Structure formats: C-alpha cells, structure tokens
C-alpha cells in the first residue's frame, strides 16, 4: 500500500502544480481542453475550435474570451491568445518518453475543472489522421483514460514536464498525444506569430481505394485503383475544375494515386495540377488552378 500511497501523492502534487495551466475550450455543447504554454498563449487542438473567437475557462472558474492567433488544421494544432494571469506556461521540447514510462493526463472538459488520470506509455512513433485526412506522425500512445472534451489537454511525466498534447482516442483504453518535442515547439512558435501554414486543398471528401473498388464492382464497372470523390465543396478548386461526386481520382500530373497520402504529396507541388479522373467508364484529365 505504501507504493500506491506514494503514487497517489505524486499524482495529487501534479494536479496541484499543473492543473491551473489546463483550461476548458468552448462550452458544454462543443469544445475541448487546452494548456497554457506561455504568457497569454494557450495551445489546443484545431478540432476544438468553431470560429475565430472562443471562450476559455480556467481551472479556478475564471472565463476569458480568446482569439485564434495561428491554426494548423492538418496538424490539428491551434494557438490562442487570452489573458492567462497567474496560470504558468508549460514548456515544450521535452524528450519523448520510452515505452512503459508513467504518465499523467489532464483535461478540463466543459470547463468544469481539471480531471487527472494515470497511465503508461504503450507506444511511440504512432500516427493518425488529422481533421482533413493528413497523416500526423510521431505521436505518443498511452493508457491514461480521458473523458470526452479532454483533447487538447496535456500529458505529463511524474515530474510534471509536458510530454504531449492529447488528441485522438483510439478506443479500448488507449489515447494518442502529439509529442511535445522540439519539432512541435518550432511549429507552435510559428503559430504564435500568426504564421498559419497554407496548404493547397481540393475541397473534396474522399473514400479510400478499397471502397472505390467495391462500389465499381457492385455497379458492373471495371475496377480501378484510385480515390472515390464522395462530396465536393461549393466554390472549391475541385468544383471549379469540374470534379464531381462519384468521380474516381486515379492520377495527378501523371503520377498514379492509390492513397490519401499520395494525393496530399501531389498537392504539395506548386502551379496548376492536371488531375486524371474516371467518370463511369470514361477517363478524362481536368486542370485545377494553382
């Protein structure tokens, strides 16, 4: 019992020291958590935001209006500006923990006060899809259970050092956190200067290749590798180019497209794009402006 008592005391000390830096984002209907990373600066997940302004609730119950300084929707990160007052900032750039390392996860769901749980690192170097489908690599997997609304909050070690930003629930008791390493520190520094990354978007919703093959087979069309367009945003580059729901994207600039990662890599280029689609049984090439 002594070991458990000592562990409980350590977790309580972390809650007391780190808890004031954990905030609620948004309201009871939508939002998440965030963490103070410096004077008047708060880091959270991009998917927690619904507009350019948001309400922040601090651990002591104080509310403040925050504005979005920088956002990376693909990387699921955002930096907010709000008066942090006495809430201390946690430092980014901590070395990634190894598998088996003890961690404490914190959140402030719905702004009802910090929630603190304990777990272990179960994996490192994991990846997941961000809100727009891009792969986010280098995540920490851990077993500290978290309530809905905890994404954007911190996971720390037993010294209270920031290890990551809780982002993605895997189910079965596992959670992924964006590692708070030097690379994240550089990204957050740029976001804090208002430097939001600008990446080309087609403005389409896609189904993976295996779904496309199944659907084409079901309606008697020849199977082709590619990404099935499920929806097209109004006034998007894809809509302007003539891409339509049901089209199969099979190549960009002559390079075959068989996965979302292939498409994102192709979109990283500059200038106009030649996108080859299959509509029914007919193949055609459409030009998407830069």
PASEBA-1860 file (N, C-alpha, C; in nm, 3 decimals):
! residues 290
1> XXXXXXXX> 0.082/-0.121/0.000/0.000/0.000/0.000/0.086/0.127/0.000 ~ 0.208/0.114/0.054/0.293/0.232/0.061/0.322/0.288/-0.077 ~ 0.351/0.198/-0.173/0.382/0.243/-0.309/0.262/0.314/-0.371 ~ 0.142/0.259/-0.351/0.023/0.322/-0.405/-0.004/0.456/-0.339 ~ 0.021/0.462/-0.211/0.003/0.588/-0.139/0.099/0.695/-0.192 ~ 0.223/0.653/-0.213/0.323/0.746/-0.266/0.286/0.792/-0.406 ~ 0.238/0.698/-0.490/0.197/0.733/-0.625/0.080/0.830/-0.623 ~ -0.017/0.801/-0.538/-0.132/0.891/-0.527/-0.091/1.031/-0.484
9> XXXXXXXX> 0.007/1.038/-0.396/0.055/1.169/-0.350/0.122/1.243/-0.466 ~ 0.201/1.168/-0.546/0.267/1.232/-0.661/0.164/1.285/-0.761 ~ 0.060/1.205/-0.788/-0.043/1.249/-0.882/-0.115/1.372/-0.829 ~ -0.140/1.372/-0.698/-0.204/1.489/-0.637/-0.118/1.613/-0.649 ~ 0.012/1.597/-0.633/0.103/1.711/-0.646/0.106/1.763/-0.789 ~ 0.102/1.671/-0.886/0.098/1.713/-1.026/-0.030/1.788/-1.055 ~ -0.141/1.737/-1.003/-0.270/1.805/-1.024/-0.266/1.946/-0.969 ~ -0.203/1.962/-0.853/-0.196/2.094/-0.790/-0.105/2.188/-0.867
17> XXXXXXXX> 0.004/2.132/-0.922/0.102/2.216/-0.990/0.064/2.244/-1.135 ~ 0.015/2.143/-1.207/-0.012/2.155/-1.349/-0.157/2.194/-1.376 ~ -0.249/2.151/-1.288/-0.391/2.175/-1.309/-0.429/2.318/-1.342 ~ -0.371/2.419/-1.274/-0.406/2.558/-1.307/-0.372/2.599/-1.450 ~ -0.285/2.523/-1.517/-0.246/2.555/-1.654/-0.335/2.487/-1.758 ~ -0.433/2.409/-1.713/-0.521/2.335/-1.804/-0.655/2.407/-1.811 ~ -0.700/2.436/-1.931/-0.821/2.517/-1.949/-0.926/2.439/-2.026 ~ -1.050/2.483/-2.012/-1.158/2.434/-2.095/-1.173/2.524/-2.216
25> XXXXXXXX> -1.204/2.463/-2.330/-1.220/2.536/-2.456/-1.365/2.525/-2.500 ~ -1.432/2.638/-2.528/-1.568/2.634/-2.578/-1.670/2.624/-2.466 ~ -1.783/2.559/-2.497/-1.891/2.550/-2.400/-1.930/2.405/-2.377 ~ -2.040/2.385/-2.307/-2.079/2.250/-2.268/-2.121/2.165/-2.388 ~ -2.155/2.229/-2.501/-2.203/2.155/-2.617/-2.092/2.115/-2.712 ~ -1.986/2.192/-2.717/-1.876/2.160/-2.808/-1.750/2.227/-2.757 ~ -1.640/2.165/-2.787/-1.512/2.220/-2.742/-1.422/2.110/-2.690 ~ -1.325/2.147/-2.609/-1.230/2.052/-2.556/-1.149/2.115/-2.445
33> XXXXXXXX> -1.021/2.085/-2.443/-0.931/2.136/-2.341/-0.811/2.203/-2.408 ~ -0.731/2.269/-2.328/-0.610/2.333/-2.377/-0.511/2.347/-2.264 ~ -0.390/2.392/-2.297/-0.287/2.408/-2.196/-0.214/2.540/-2.219 ~ -0.189/2.610/-2.111/-0.113/2.735/-2.116/0.033/2.702/-2.146 ~ 0.091/2.768/-2.247/0.230/2.741/-2.284/0.317/2.866/-2.271 ~ 0.258/2.975/-2.228/0.333/3.099/-2.211/0.237/3.210/-2.175 ~ 0.292/3.328/-2.151/0.207/3.440/-2.113/0.106/3.470/-2.224 ~ -0.021/3.461/-2.188/-0.133/3.490/-2.279/-0.136/3.399/-2.402
41> XXXXXXXX> -0.076/3.282/-2.391/-0.074/3.187/-2.502/-0.125/3.050/-2.455 ~ -0.217/2.993/-2.532/-0.278/2.864/-2.499/-0.271/2.776/-2.623 ~ -0.231/2.651/-2.603/-0.224/2.553/-2.711/-0.340/2.456/-2.698 ~ -0.403/2.424/-2.811/-0.513/2.328/-2.812/-0.515/2.258/-2.946 ~ -0.612/2.169/-2.964/-0.633/2.103/-3.093/-0.718/2.191/-3.183 ~ -0.687/2.191/-3.311/-0.766/2.269/-3.406/-0.911/2.222/-3.411 ~ -0.933/2.093/-3.390/-1.070/2.042/-3.400/-1.158/2.087/-3.283 ~ -1.100/2.151/-3.182/-1.180/2.206/-3.072/-1.243/2.340/-3.105
49> XXXXXXXX> -1.201/2.403/-3.215/-1.242/2.540/-3.244/-1.357/2.543/-3.344 ~ -1.445/2.638/-3.324/-1.559/2.657/-3.413/-1.578/2.807/-3.432 ~ -1.484/2.868/-3.505/-1.485/3.012/-3.525/-1.354/3.073/-3.481 ~ -1.339/3.204/-3.505/-1.214/3.274/-3.473/-1.204/3.317/-3.328 ~ -1.316/3.316/-3.256/-1.315/3.353/-3.115/-1.377/3.241/-3.034 ~ -1.327/3.222/-2.913/-1.371/3.111/-2.831/-1.362/3.150/-2.684 ~ -1.445/3.089/-2.602/-1.442/3.113/-2.457/-1.348/3.015/-2.390 ~ -1.263/3.068/-2.303/-1.170/2.987/-2.224/-1.216/2.986/-2.079
57> XXXXXXXX> -1.215/2.868/-2.017/-1.246/2.857/-1.875/-1.124/2.803/-1.802 ~ -1.072/2.881/-1.709/-0.954/2.841/-1.633/-0.994/2.750/-1.516 ~ -0.892/2.688/-1.458/-0.917/2.592/-1.351/-0.987/2.654/-1.231 ~ -0.967/2.784/-1.209/-1.031/2.850/-1.095/-1.172/2.899/-1.129 ~ -1.220/2.867/-1.249/-1.355/2.907/-1.289/-1.362/3.037/-1.365 ~ -1.249/3.108/-1.377/-1.249/3.235/-1.449/-1.269/3.211/-1.598 ~ -1.354/3.292/-1.660/-1.376/3.285/-1.804/-1.305/3.401/-1.874 ~ -1.263/3.376/-1.997/-1.199/3.481/-2.076/-1.227/3.453/-2.223
65> XXXXXXXX> -1.238/3.561/-2.300/-1.252/3.548/-2.445/-1.114/3.535/-2.506 ~ -1.099/3.437/-2.594/-0.971/3.416/-2.662/-0.989/3.433/-2.811 ~ -0.881/3.471/-2.878/-0.884/3.478/-3.023/-0.779/3.383/-3.080 ~ -0.804/3.333/-3.198/-0.712/3.241/-3.264/-0.597/3.321/-3.323 ~ -0.475/3.288/-3.280/-0.356/3.355/-3.332/-0.303/3.281/-3.455 ~ -0.296/3.150/-3.447/-0.248/3.067/-3.558/-0.312/2.931/-3.550 ~ -0.338/2.870/-3.667/-0.404/2.740/-3.669/-0.344/2.654/-3.779 ~ -0.323/2.527/-3.748/-0.279/2.427/-3.844/-0.383/2.316/-3.841
73> XXXXXXXX> -0.483/2.326/-3.928/-0.594/2.229/-3.926/-0.545/2.090/-3.962 ~ -0.449/2.079/-4.053/-0.399/1.948/-4.092/-0.322/1.881/-3.979 ~ -0.246/1.959/-3.903/-0.172/1.905/-3.790/-0.251/1.902/-3.661 ~ -0.375/1.952/-3.665/-0.467/1.955/-3.550/-0.409/2.034/-3.433 ~ -0.356/2.153/-3.463/-0.299/2.240/-3.360/-0.351/2.381/-3.378 ~ -0.364/2.453/-3.267/-0.401/2.594/-3.272/-0.344/2.664/-3.150 ~ -0.300/2.787/-3.169/-0.254/2.871/-3.059/-0.353/2.985/-3.041 ~ -0.397/3.005/-2.917/-0.494/3.108/-2.883/-0.428/3.214/-2.797
81> XXXXXXXX> -0.487/3.334/-2.801/-0.443/3.443/-2.715/-0.554/3.478/-2.618 ~ -0.522/3.477/-2.489/-0.617/3.513/-2.384/-0.536/3.551/-2.260 ~ -0.590/3.635/-2.173/-0.517/3.674/-2.052/-0.502/3.556/-1.956 ~ -0.381/3.503/-1.946/-0.357/3.384/-1.864/-0.334/3.417/-1.716 ~ -0.303/3.544/-1.687/-0.281/3.591/-1.549/-0.182/3.501/-1.476 ~ -0.225/3.434/-1.369/-0.130/3.359/-1.286/-0.108/3.215/-1.332 ~ -0.174/3.172/-1.439/-0.156/3.035/-1.487/-0.020/3.021/-1.555 ~ 0.064/2.935/-1.501/0.200/2.920/-1.552/0.200/2.844/-1.684
89> XXXXXXXX> 0.293/2.878/-1.772/0.306/2.809/-1.900/0.392/2.685/-1.888 ~ 0.350/2.576/-1.951/0.431/2.454/-1.956/0.523/2.463/-2.076 ~ 0.644/2.413/-2.059/0.747/2.428/-2.162/0.743/2.312/-2.261 ~ 0.746/2.346/-2.390/0.755/2.245/-2.495/0.901/2.208/-2.518 ~ 0.922/2.091/-2.579/1.057/2.050/-2.614/1.113/1.941/-2.527 ~ 1.029/1.872/-2.450/1.073/1.763/-2.363/1.106/1.640/-2.447 ~ 1.208/1.564/-2.408/1.242/1.440/-2.477/1.126/1.342/-2.467 ~ 1.102/1.270/-2.575/0.992/1.173/-2.578/1.016/1.061/-2.477
97> XXXXXXXX> 0.913/1.016/-2.407/0.929/0.908/-2.310/0.940/0.773/-2.380 ~ 0.994/0.675/-2.311/1.001/0.541/-2.365/0.879/0.460/-2.327 ~ 0.862/0.347/-2.393/0.750/0.259/-2.361/0.761/0.212/-2.217 ~ 0.649/0.216/-2.147/0.646/0.177/-2.006/0.659/0.293/-1.910 ~ 0.692/0.412/-1.962/0.704/0.528/-1.876/0.569/0.569/-1.817 ~ 0.570/0.608/-1.692/0.447/0.651/-1.625/0.410/0.792/-1.669 ~ 0.281/0.813/-1.693/0.233/0.944/-1.738/0.106/0.981/-1.663 ~ 0.081/1.111/-1.660/-0.042/1.166/-1.603/-0.107/1.253/-1.710
105> XXXXXXXX> -0.233/1.226/-1.739/-0.306/1.304/-1.839/-0.405/1.396/-1.770 ~ -0.419/1.517/-1.823/-0.509/1.616/-1.764/-0.599/1.675/-1.871 ~ -0.719/1.708/-1.832/-0.814/1.776/-1.920/-0.904/1.864/-1.835 ~ -0.976/1.953/-1.902/-1.073/2.039/-1.834/-1.202/2.039/-1.916 ~ -1.265/1.919/-1.931/-1.382/1.909/-2.018/-1.497/1.997/-1.970 ~ -1.554/2.073/-2.065/-1.666/2.162/-2.036/-1.632/2.272/-1.936 ~ -1.502/2.290/-1.907/-1.462/2.393/-1.812/-1.506/2.367/-1.670 ~ -1.530/2.240/-1.636/-1.578/2.205/-1.503/-1.466/2.176/-1.404
113> XXXXXXXX> -1.342/2.208/-1.443/-1.229/2.186/-1.355/-1.143/2.071/-1.404 ~ -1.015/2.071/-1.369/-0.923/1.969/-1.418/-0.963/1.827/-1.377 ~ -0.945/1.735/-1.471/-0.958/1.592/-1.445/-0.820/1.532/-1.466 ~ -0.779/1.444/-1.376/-0.642/1.393/-1.376/-0.645/1.240/-1.369 ~ -0.574/1.174/-1.463/-0.570/1.028/-1.464/-0.427/0.981/-1.484 ~ -0.406/0.853/-1.455/-0.271/0.794/-1.457/-0.266/0.680/-1.556 ~ -0.152/0.663/-1.622/-0.134/0.551/-1.714/0.012/0.533/-1.750 ~ 0.034/0.458/-1.856/0.170/0.428/-1.902/0.180/0.452/-2.052
121> XXXXXXXX> 0.302/0.480/-2.098/0.326/0.490/-2.241/0.320/0.348/-2.299 ~ 0.231/0.328/-2.396/0.215/0.196/-2.456/0.273/0.189/-2.597 ~ 0.311/0.303/-2.653/0.370/0.304/-2.787/0.425/0.441/-2.820 ~ 0.523/0.445/-2.908/0.580/0.572/-2.953/0.589/0.570/-3.106 ~ 0.606/0.688/-3.165/0.617/0.695/-3.310/0.492/0.653/-3.383 ~ 0.376/0.668/-3.319/0.250/0.630/-3.382/0.202/0.743/-3.474 ~ 0.103/0.714/-3.557/0.049/0.816/-3.646/-0.103/0.807/-3.649 ~ -0.166/0.916/-3.689/-0.311/0.920/-3.703/-0.346/1.023/-3.809
129> XXXXXXXX> -0.472/1.024/-3.849/-0.519/1.119/-3.949/-0.573/1.244/-3.880 ~ -0.526/1.360/-3.926/-0.578/1.485/-3.875/-0.718/1.511/-3.927 ~ -0.780/1.623/-3.888/-0.918/1.653/-3.926/-0.942/1.654/-4.077 ~ -0.840/1.686/-4.156/-0.855/1.691/-4.302/-0.796/1.569/-4.372 ~ -0.758/1.469/-4.293/-0.711/1.345/-4.354/-0.562/1.330/-4.367 ~ -0.485/1.435/-4.340/-0.339/1.423/-4.350/-0.286/1.342/-4.232 ~ -0.180/1.268/-4.260/-0.119/1.185/-4.156/-0.035/1.271/-4.061 ~ -0.056/1.254/-3.932/0.023/1.321/-3.828/0.109/1.213/-3.764
137> XXXXXXXX> 0.240/1.225/-3.776/0.332/1.120/-3.731/0.395/1.156/-3.597 ~ 0.459/1.056/-3.537/0.538/1.077/-3.416/0.459/1.089/-3.287 ~ 0.336/1.038/-3.284/0.252/1.053/-3.165/0.291/0.953/-3.056 ~ 0.257/0.990/-2.933/0.276/0.903/-2.817/0.144/0.833/-2.788 ~ 0.148/0.703/-2.769/0.029/0.628/-2.728/0.039/0.597/-2.579 ~ -0.070/0.625/-2.506/-0.067/0.598/-2.362/-0.201/0.545/-2.315 ~ -0.205/0.501/-2.189/-0.323/0.433/-2.136/-0.396/0.513/-2.029 ~ -0.362/0.640/-2.009/-0.434/0.722/-1.911/-0.573/0.754/-1.965
145> XXXXXXXX> -0.680/0.708/-1.901/-0.816/0.729/-1.955/-0.856/0.876/-1.947 ~ -0.932/0.920/-2.047/-0.972/1.060/-2.055/-1.120/1.071/-2.091 ~ -1.187/1.170/-2.032/-1.326/1.196/-2.062/-1.339/1.267/-2.197 ~ -1.455/1.255/-2.263/-1.479/1.338/-2.380/-1.462/1.486/-2.345 ~ -1.401/1.562/-2.435/-1.373/1.702/-2.407/-1.235/1.725/-2.348 ~ -1.154/1.619/-2.341/-1.018/1.632/-2.285/-0.913/1.654/-2.392 ~ -0.947/1.638/-2.520/-0.847/1.657/-2.624/-0.797/1.801/-2.622 ~ -0.668/1.816/-2.645/-0.604/1.947/-2.635/-0.537/1.968/-2.501
153> XXXXXXXX> -0.568/1.885/-2.402/-0.505/1.894/-2.272/-0.370/1.823/-2.272 ~ -0.292/1.839/-2.165/-0.156/1.785/-2.164/-0.148/1.643/-2.107 ~ -0.043/1.573/-2.148/0.002/1.453/-2.079/0.144/1.484/-2.031 ~ 0.170/1.457/-1.904/0.297/1.494/-1.842/0.360/1.372/-1.776 ~ 0.489/1.384/-1.745/0.555/1.277/-1.669/0.536/1.302/-1.520 ~ 0.597/1.217/-1.437/0.577/1.230/-1.292/0.651/1.348/-1.232 ~ 0.727/1.419/-1.315/0.789/1.543/-1.272/0.704/1.664/-1.314 ~ 0.594/1.635/-1.383/0.507/1.744/-1.429/0.554/1.808/-1.558
161> XXXXXXXX> 0.650/1.745/-1.629/0.700/1.801/-1.754/0.608/1.760/-1.868 ~ 0.581/1.854/-1.958/0.490/1.831/-2.068/0.549/1.733/-2.169 ~ 0.477/1.623/-2.194/0.521/1.522/-2.289/0.445/1.527/-2.420 ~ 0.319/1.571/-2.414/0.239/1.571/-2.535/0.105/1.639/-2.517 ~ 0.035/1.655/-2.629/-0.099/1.715/-2.631/-0.198/1.606/-2.669 ~ -0.286/1.568/-2.576/-0.382/1.462/-2.601/-0.474/1.501/-2.718 ~ -0.487/1.410/-2.814/-0.552/1.448/-2.939/-0.653/1.347/-2.990 ~ -0.622/1.219/-2.982/-0.702/1.120/-3.054/-0.728/0.996/-2.968
169> XXXXXXXX> -0.856/0.969/-2.940/-0.892/0.848/-2.864/-0.898/0.729/-2.958 ~ -0.824/0.623/-2.925/-0.820/0.505/-3.009/-0.928/0.405/-2.972 ~ -0.986/0.416/-2.854/-1.076/0.313/-2.805/-0.998/0.209/-2.728 ~ -1.068/0.123/-2.655/-1.004/0.017/-2.577/-0.902/0.071/-2.477 ~ -0.923/0.194/-2.431/-0.839/0.248/-2.325/-0.710/0.312/-2.370 ~ -0.692/0.336/-2.499/-0.567/0.396/-2.547/-0.594/0.536/-2.603 ~ -0.493/0.623/-2.591/-0.505/0.760/-2.637/-0.375/0.800/-2.707 ~ -0.386/0.884/-2.809/-0.269/0.935/-2.877/-0.249/1.082/-2.842
177> XXXXXXXX> -0.124/1.119/-2.820/-0.089/1.257/-2.790/0.020/1.303/-2.887 ~ 0.006/1.424/-2.941/0.111/1.483/-3.024/0.231/1.511/-2.935 ~ 0.345/1.455/-2.969/0.463/1.468/-2.884/0.507/1.614/-2.871 ~ 0.534/1.656/-2.749/0.577/1.794/-2.722/0.728/1.805/-2.736 ~ 0.777/1.771/-2.856/0.921/1.770/-2.879/0.966/1.902/-2.944 ~ 1.092/1.905/-2.985/1.145/2.029/-3.044/1.072/2.066/-3.173 ~ 1.031/1.964/-3.251/0.958/1.993/-3.375/0.825/2.061/-3.345 ~ 0.755/2.013/-3.244/0.629/2.078/-3.207/0.655/2.219/-3.155
185> XXXXXXXX> 0.761/2.236/-3.079/0.794/2.370/-3.027/0.811/2.469/-3.141 ~ 0.880/2.426/-3.248/0.901/2.514/-3.363/0.768/2.547/-3.431 ~ 0.682/2.446/-3.447/0.551/2.469/-3.510/0.469/2.567/-3.427 ~ 0.468/2.546/-3.296/0.387/2.630/-3.208/0.442/2.772/-3.204 ~ 0.574/2.787/-3.209/0.634/2.920/-3.213/0.586/2.996/-3.337 ~ 0.583/2.928/-3.450/0.536/2.992/-3.574/0.388/3.027/-3.564 ~ 0.308/2.935/-3.510/0.165/2.963/-3.494/0.144/3.081/-3.401 ~ 0.227/3.091/-3.297/0.216/3.202/-3.203/0.249/3.337/-3.265
193> XXXXXXXX> 0.320/3.334/-3.378/0.348/3.457/-3.453/0.241/3.485/-3.557 ~ 0.140/3.401/-3.560/0.034/3.417/-3.658/0.064/3.355/-3.792 ~ 0.165/3.268/-3.798/0.206/3.206/-3.924/0.135/3.072/-3.942 ~ 0.011/3.078/-3.984/-0.065/2.956/-4.010/-0.022/2.897/-4.143 ~ 0.009/2.767/-4.149/0.053/2.708/-4.276/-0.058/2.712/-4.380 ~ -0.021/2.743/-4.503/-0.116/2.747/-4.614/-0.087/2.630/-4.707 ~ -0.176/2.533/-4.708/-0.161/2.416/-4.793/-0.274/2.412/-4.895 ~ -0.242/2.371/-5.015/-0.344/2.361/-5.118/-0.448/2.254/-5.082
201> XXXXXXXX> -0.573/2.287/-5.105/-0.683/2.193/-5.081/-0.766/2.181/-5.208 ~ -0.813/2.060/-5.235/-0.906/2.041/-5.345/-1.048/2.078/-5.304 ~ -1.082/2.049/-5.179/-1.219/2.073/-5.133/-1.310/1.956/-5.165 ~ -1.259/1.834/-5.142/-1.340/1.714/-5.167/-1.336/1.623/-5.046 ~ -1.442/1.544/-5.033/-1.443/1.433/-4.939/-1.417/1.306/-5.017 ~ -1.333/1.219/-4.963/-1.287/1.102/-5.038/-1.315/0.972/-4.965 ~ -1.335/0.867/-5.044/-1.342/0.731/-4.992/-1.214/0.659/-5.033 ~ -1.163/0.569/-4.949/-1.037/0.501/-4.982/-1.052/0.407/-5.101
209> XXXXXXXX> -0.936/0.359/-5.149/-0.931/0.280/-5.272/-1.016/0.154/-5.264 ~ -1.014/0.084/-5.149/-1.087/-0.042/-5.142/-1.238/-0.020/-5.150 ~ -1.286/0.095/-5.098/-1.428/0.129/-5.110/-1.462/0.157/-5.255 ~ -1.375/0.230/-5.324/-1.398/0.260/-5.465/-1.407/0.132/-5.548 ~ -1.316/0.038/-5.522/-1.318/-0.087/-5.598/-1.448/-0.163/-5.574 ~ -1.492/-0.167/-5.448/-1.616/-0.240/-5.416/-1.736/-0.177/-5.485 ~ -1.743/-0.044/-5.483/-1.858/0.023/-5.544/-1.858/0.006/-5.695 ~ -1.743/0.017/-5.758/-1.737/-0.001/-5.903/-1.774/-0.145/-5.941
217> XXXXXXXX> -1.728/-0.240/-5.861/-1.763/-0.380/-5.887/-1.914/-0.401/-5.873 ~ -1.973/-0.333/-5.773/-2.115/-0.353/-5.746/-2.204/-0.303/-5.860 ~ -2.158/-0.201/-5.935/-2.239/-0.147/-6.045/-2.189/-0.194/-6.181 ~ -2.097/-0.292/-6.179/-2.054/-0.353/-6.304/-1.948/-0.277/-6.380 ~ -1.878/-0.184/-6.316/-1.772/-0.109/-6.382/-1.637/-0.177/-6.358 ~ -1.542/-0.160/-6.449/-1.410/-0.218/-6.429/-1.344/-0.160/-6.304 ~ -1.273/-0.246/-6.232/-1.205/-0.199/-6.111/-1.085/-0.113/-6.149 ~ -1.066/-0.005/-6.075/-0.951/0.083/-6.092/-0.902/0.126/-5.955
225> XXXXXXXX> -0.771/0.139/-5.940/-0.717/0.196/-5.817/-0.736/0.347/-5.821 ~ -0.775/0.404/-5.710/-0.795/0.548/-5.702/-0.877/0.584/-5.581 ~ -0.907/0.712/-5.569/-0.984/0.764/-5.456/-1.119/0.813/-5.506 ~ -1.224/0.764/-5.444/-1.360/0.799/-5.486/-1.402/0.931/-5.423 ~ -1.450/1.024/-5.505/-1.498/1.153/-5.456/-1.640/1.134/-5.402 ~ -1.655/1.155/-5.272/-1.786/1.139/-5.208/-1.864/1.270/-5.203 ~ -1.792/1.383/-5.196/-1.858/1.513/-5.194/-1.761/1.619/-5.244 ~ -1.816/1.728/-5.294/-1.736/1.839/-5.344/-1.789/1.968/-5.283
233> XXXXXXXX> -1.700/2.044/-5.217/-1.742/2.170/-5.156/-1.779/2.272/-5.264 ~ -1.882/2.349/-5.236/-1.921/2.456/-5.328/-1.807/2.557/-5.343 ~ -1.786/2.603/-5.465/-1.686/2.706/-5.495/-1.543/2.665/-5.461 ~ -1.519/2.536/-5.443/-1.384/2.487/-5.414/-1.304/2.474/-5.544 ~ -1.171/2.459/-5.536/-1.092/2.436/-5.657/-1.140/2.314/-5.736 ~ -1.181/2.208/-5.663/-1.230/2.089/-5.732/-1.358/2.119/-5.809 ~ -1.450/2.194/-5.747/-1.577/2.228/-5.814/-1.551/2.315/-5.936 ~ -1.460/2.410/-5.924/-1.428/2.498/-6.037/-1.367/2.419/-6.153
241> XXXXXXXX> -1.288/2.317/-6.120/-1.225/2.235/-6.224/-1.321/2.137/-6.289 ~ -1.436/2.115/-6.226/-1.533/2.023/-6.283/-1.534/1.885/-6.221 ~ -1.461/1.865/-6.112/-1.465/1.737/-6.041/-1.600/1.723/-5.974 ~ -1.659/1.604/-5.982/-1.795/1.584/-5.932/-1.800/1.461/-5.841 ~ -1.905/1.457/-5.760/-1.928/1.342/-5.675/-1.939/1.217/-5.760 ~ -1.872/1.109/-5.716/-1.872/0.985/-5.792/-1.752/0.967/-5.882 ~ -1.676/1.075/-5.906/-1.553/1.062/-5.985/-1.449/0.982/-5.908 ~ -1.363/0.916/-5.984/-1.253/0.840/-5.925/-1.123/0.910/-5.964
249> XXXXXXXX> -1.051/0.964/-5.865/-0.921/1.028/-5.893/-0.817/0.919/-5.904 ~ -0.754/0.908/-6.023/-0.659/0.798/-6.046/-0.516/0.847/-6.066 ~ -0.497/0.976/-6.095/-0.360/1.027/-6.115/-0.358/1.178/-6.100 ~ -0.244/1.231/-6.059/-0.219/1.375/-6.057/-0.085/1.400/-6.126 ~ -0.088/1.481/-6.232/0.034/1.507/-6.307/0.096/1.381/-6.364 ~ 0.012/1.282/-6.393/0.062/1.156/-6.450/0.107/1.055/-6.347 ~ 0.110/1.093/-6.219/0.152/1.001/-6.113/0.029/0.931/-6.057 ~ 0.028/0.798/-6.053/-0.089/0.725/-6.002/-0.120/0.762/-5.857
257> XXXXXXXX> -0.248/0.769/-5.824/-0.294/0.800/-5.689/-0.369/0.678/-5.635 ~ -0.314/0.618/-5.532/-0.377/0.499/-5.474/-0.411/0.517/-5.326 ~ -0.369/0.629/-5.267/-0.397/0.652/-5.125/-0.408/0.802/-5.100 ~ -0.465/0.837/-4.984/-0.476/0.978/-4.948/-0.339/1.042/-4.936 ~ -0.240/0.966/-4.888/-0.105/1.022/-4.875/-0.047/1.056/-5.012 ~ -0.076/0.974/-5.114/-0.031/1.006/-5.250/-0.088/1.141/-5.294 ~ -0.217/1.161/-5.267/-0.282/1.284/-5.309/-0.226/1.404/-5.235 ~ -0.207/1.393/-5.105/-0.153/1.506/-5.028/-0.012/1.541/-5.076
265> XXXXXXXX> 0.067/1.441/-5.109/0.202/1.468/-5.160/0.195/1.542/-5.293 ~ 0.101/1.501/-5.379/0.085/1.567/-5.509/0.038/1.711/-5.492 ~ -0.047/1.735/-5.395/-0.100/1.870/-5.372/0.005/1.965/-5.318 ~ 0.116/1.910/-5.267/0.221/1.995/-5.210/0.299/2.071/-5.317 ~ 0.285/2.030/-5.444/0.355/2.098/-5.551/0.295/2.235/-5.582 ~ 0.366/2.313/-5.660/0.321/2.447/-5.696/0.267/2.448/-5.839 ~ 0.190/2.550/-5.869/0.135/2.564/-6.003/0.008/2.484/-6.022 ~ -0.045/2.491/-6.142/-0.169/2.421/-6.175/-0.144/2.269/-6.175
273> XXXXXXXX> -0.251/2.194/-6.148/-0.243/2.048/-6.144/-0.329/1.988/-6.253 ~ -0.277/1.882/-6.316/-0.355/1.802/-6.410/-0.403/1.678/-6.335 ~ -0.532/1.671/-6.309/-0.589/1.560/-6.232/-0.667/1.469/-6.326 ~ -0.628/1.343/-6.328/-0.697/1.245/-6.412/-0.804/1.175/-6.331 ~ -0.924/1.176/-6.383/-1.037/1.111/-6.316/-1.099/1.008/-6.408 ~ -1.172/0.915/-6.348/-1.254/0.822/-6.423/-1.399/0.849/-6.382 ~ -1.480/0.882/-6.480/-1.623/0.909/-6.456/-1.702/0.801/-6.529 ~ -1.754/0.707/-6.448/-1.814/0.590/-6.511/-1.705/0.505/-6.572
281> XXXXXXXX> -1.707/0.489/-6.703/-1.602/0.415/-6.772/-1.510/0.506/-6.851 ~ -1.536/0.637/-6.846/-1.460/0.732/-6.927/-1.351/0.801/-6.844 ~ -1.229/0.802/-6.898/-1.118/0.870/-6.832/-1.099/1.008/-6.893 ~ -1.076/1.108/-6.808/-1.051/1.243/-6.858/-0.959/1.316/-6.762 ~ -0.893/1.420/-6.812/-0.799/1.499/-6.732/-0.854/1.640/-6.717 ~ -0.857/1.685/-6.590/-0.908/1.818/-6.556/-0.794/1.902/-6.499 ~ -0.802/2.031/-6.522/-0.696/2.122/-6.476/-0.747/2.197/-6.354 ~ -0.671/2.187/-6.244/-0.702/2.258/-6.121/-0.604/2.374/-6.107
289> XX> -0.656/2.496/-6.097/-0.572/2.614/-6.091/-0.487/2.614/-5.965 ~ -0.377/2.687/-5.968/-0.287/2.697/-5.852/-0.349/2.783/-5.745
END
